[in-house]
Amino acid sequence: VHGTGVFCDKSFMVGEVVGAANLNGRKTWLGRYANHSDAPNVEFVKEAGGDLYSVCIREIKAGDEILNDYRQGAALHGNYQKELI
């Protein structure tokens, strides 16, 4: 899409954890380099300790780019005030 991007070397099914996006308050390579999309293929899930994981929300094939919605991640951290649609 833009920027560096993160591309899969394997396929993921809906519900599978793609990887950690933020651990112990620090972005991982996935959290730092995955691009934003209004039609993401992963969503962030926040664990009780505050860590964020990217979870597949539509089938991802090997070679596909990982795309998330930055607003959703910001909302989980309390940094986004606009209501998500």
C-alpha positions as CSV (number, residue, x, y, z in Angstrom):
1,V,0.0,0.0,0.0
2,H,2.6,2.5,1.2
3,G,5.7,2.5,3.3
4,T,7.7,-0.6,4.0
5,G,4.9,-3.1,4.6
6,V,4.8,-6.6,6.0
7,F,4.1,-9.6,3.7
8,C,3.2,-13.1,4.8
9,D,5.3,-16.1,3.9
10,K,2.4,-18.4,4.9
11,S,-1.3,-18.3,4.8
12,F,-3.6,-17.5,7.8
13,M,-7.2,-18.4,8.4
14,V,-9.8,-16.2,10.2
15,G,-9.1,-16.2,13.9
16,E,-5.5,-17.1,13.8
17,V,-2.9,-14.9,15.5
18,V,-0.6,-13.5,12.9
19,G,1.8,-12.1,15.5
20,A,2.5,-9.6,18.3
21,A,2.2,-5.9,17.4
22,N,3.1,-4.4,20.7
23,L,4.8,-6.2,23.6
24,N,5.6,-4.6,27.0
25,G,4.8,-1.2,25.6
26,R,7.1,-1.5,22.6
27,K,6.1,-2.0,18.9
28,T,7.3,-5.1,17.3
29,W,8.4,-5.3,13.6
30,L,4.7,-6.2,12.8
31,G,3.4,-3.3,14.8
32,R,5.9,-0.9,13.3
33,Y,5.8,-1.8,9.6
34,A,2.3,-3.1,8.8
35,N,0.4,-0.6,6.8
36,H,-3.0,1.0,7.4
37,S,-6.1,0.1,5.4
38,D,-9.8,1.0,5.6
39,A,-10.3,-2.7,4.6
40,P,-7.8,-4.5,7.0
41,N,-7.1,-8.2,7.0
42,V,-6.1,-8.2,10.7
43,E,-7.5,-6.6,13.8
44,F,-5.7,-5.8,17.1
45,V,-6.7,-7.8,20.2
46,K,-5.5,-6.5,23.5
47,E,-4.4,-9.0,26.2
48,A,-5.1,-8.3,29.9
49,G,-1.4,-7.2,30.4
50,G,-1.8,-4.6,27.6
51,D,0.1,-6.4,24.8
52,L,-1.5,-6.2,21.3
53,Y,-1.7,-9.0,18.8
54,S,-2.7,-8.9,15.2
55,V,-5.5,-11.5,14.5
56,C,-6.6,-12.5,11.0
57,I,-10.2,-11.3,10.2
58,R,-10.3,-12.4,6.6
59,E,-8.3,-15.1,4.8
60,I,-4.6,-14.1,4.2
61,K,-2.6,-16.0,1.6
62,A,1.1,-16.4,1.4
63,G,2.5,-13.3,-0.3
64,D,-0.4,-11.0,0.9
65,E,0.4,-7.8,2.7
66,I,-0.7,-7.5,6.4
67,L,-3.0,-4.5,6.7
68,N,-4.5,-3.1,9.9
69,D,-6.6,-0.2,10.9
70,Y,-4.4,2.2,12.9
71,R,-7.6,3.8,14.4
72,Q,-8.6,0.5,16.0
73,G,-5.2,0.1,17.6
74,A,-5.3,3.7,18.9
75,A,-8.8,3.2,20.3
76,L,-7.5,0.2,22.3
77,H,-4.8,2.4,23.8
78,G,-7.4,5.2,24.5
79,N,-5.7,7.6,21.9
80,Y,-8.6,7.8,19.4
81,Q,-11.7,9.7,20.2
82,K,-13.7,9.3,17.0
83,E,-16.3,6.5,17.0
84,L,-15.2,3.5,14.9
85,I,-17.5,2.6,12.1
